[in-house]
Amino acid sequence: MKTLTRKQRELQEREARILEVSREVVVREGYHGLSMDRVAEALEYSKGTIYNHFSCKEDIILALAVQTTEKRTELFERAA
């Protein structure tokens, strides 16, 4: 397993936090309630920081869908 640099870890942690807050917004307000502005405001990041990780809200939704699929696949594999 390759060791990540501090900068790479920080980027991964920031992206995970963006997705965590985005998921909370979608659960609370639905797809239409999610916006780059809302995520940036909730995290106290600049909108540019959010755009450095995701080009649009659809990319965030896709990343959330991938996370959910991976988690469910893991659960099914453990149950088998």
Secondary structure as UniProt FT lines:
FT   HELIX           6..29
FT   HELIX           31..33
FT   HELIX           36..43
FT   HELIX           47..53
FT   HELIX           57..79
//
